[in-house]
């Protein structure tokens, strides 16, 4: 048996990864105040606009997808009958 | 030796198509070397041929141009040849000549389309692509793949016929066969547009793509991901640049498929939906039509072909070694396949347009072009789609295959050739992200675009990382839609279920008409005629002889109680008349003749 990687099996490593992730988010939120913006639209100039937009987009995406699933979900054999 | 001597002076598309026919003649290492040699020769021929028109052939009153080489066609030619080489390397160990031959003919068709300078050769190479690519799906040799290939070829025959009809009208109307900018008006423009839109997978004409690509062979899907849609993007850029409706179609196309990609269970189907989403960005750029937007489209096509092929390679490698491809069956593969996982993550980062990866330096040009023209809604949709892409292709694909729950599968890394192809593709994804100037130098228009500004980088990183935060929180709280074995309805419902309705309607309608006709002409009319000719003698006899035949019927014995007409009937049939029917007819004839002489 080949040697296996198990770094993500240890909860401690996953926690470290998540902490790094959250720190990078904080850094991005702060960095936004120090950059020169050349906004084409008014809203682009709002502080941390992209963070909010990205977060809301993805939450909306998931919830709309969940609603959509109710409409379009069929069994895997849906087209198979009678073929 | 200077490499220019390897310029074969024949169209690169034909190098592929003719060369591919000889593949079955070779064995073992010679075959592998030969298959890799073809793209190399085509590449050298392409880059050592100067810009301009080459390889023209007279055809009827028109001129076929097999080599219209300008900055737009050259860059598409380069990436098509490059990706064929990588796909060939990825497929080297496949012991199936059908796939090798079909793959290279298909690539040759795409190159032919790219370099075509007239609409006739465009059409011929277009159809070569359609036929050859269907074999990459058929070659999986499963029941599902045969059915999918059938639907695939039917859809492409429809698209091809629209294109052909449009081309014929166009040639008839304009008197030229030039493959150049045209208006989306008139039957010719609209038919050509629909024909190309089928291949570009513009909704609602898109479902053939997520239907067929996931059913293709492991290596066939890599070829498929590169050529059909991107050659359609090239034709759109050539013929319909600046057509406004493409902006909106493209924006819709970026947004709709991501919902499906979130729900889809089959990894290669997730990638197919994200492919449509990426082509949406390109079509949007073509619709905007400014030099920046067209540059962005071309650069995005170039980068997209590489990272999409890389993603299909990594998913294909997983399918190859595990035999499984559904999210519900996979997970935790990073433990034994770290290299494949790494390459997949590079592809995922590129498609998500992370700074320093290839998608970033191309997609931001298109979004900037939308911003320059103050297209607020389009811009918001494109940004939404960018966040969504990261969500499904950037996180979901690597997460559910290589991390997530441990499926218990402990598969080995794929063979060396597959790893090598993935490595080169991954390298190029990062290389283009850093040395974007080399790509920009090849674009159709002079490019002075600066992707790495503080605002771009921070904005894009915020968009992506906070999208990732949403994913993280939803996964940890269990709100993320569970991966389930299911099928999601798409617009192919209309022809997959619709075909049955048509078949039933045809059964009820046409077969019904058949039955009615049969009843009238095979049952009702003959019966009537039979009755008529049966009763005619009886009628005539009764008319002339009165019922005398019946009167002479014996009063006693058998049949005495029958009606008079029945007695007449029997008497006629049995020849029991006092005078035979022959004299009667003779009298009728004489009367008729007399009448004729008297009247005329």
Interface residues (C-beta under 8 A of the other chain):
Chain A: X1 X2 X4 X5 X6 X8 X9 X18 X21 X24 X25 X28 X29 X31 X32 X35 X36 X37 X38 X39 X40 X41 X44 X48 X49 X50 X51 X52 X53 X54 X55 X57 X58 X59 X61 X62 X64 X65 X66 X68 X69 X71 X72 X73 X74 X75 X76 X78 X79 X82 X83
Chain B: X147 X258 X259 X262 X263 X334 X335 X336 X338 X371 X372 X374 X376 X379 X383 X384 X387 X388 X391 X403 X406 X410 X412 X453 X454 X455 X458 X459 X460 X461 X462 X463 X464 X465 X466 X467 X468 X469 X470 X471 X472 X474 X479 X480 X481 X484 X485 X486 X487 X488 X489 X490 X496 X497 X500
